[in-house]
Amino acid sequence: MTASLAMGQYGFYVWTSLAVFIVVLLVDTLAPLARRRRNLRELRARLARQENRRRPGTAPRNEPNP
C-alpha cells in the first residue's frame, strides 16, 4: 500500500499536482456562485435606490407609511 501511494519516486509530484487540481476545480466552481450572489445583491441595492429616487416624498415599498 505504501509503495502504491509513494508511486515510486514520483509520489510527491503526483499528489501535489492532484491537490493543486482539486483546489483549482473548487475555485473554478465556487467563484461564479460568489459572483452571482454579489451581482444579485448589487442589483437589489440599485433597484431600491431607483425606487426611492423615482417617487420622492413617498415611503419605499419595503417600509410602511406612517
DAVENPE-V324207 format. One line per field, one symbol per residue. psi: psi as a letter, one per 40 degrees, with the letter a starting at -180 (. if undefined). A space follows every 50 residues. Layout:
# DAVENPE-V324207
psi->???
This chain:
# DAVENPE-V324207
psi->ddddddfbeedddddddddddddddddddddddddddddddddddddddd ddddgieiiidehih.
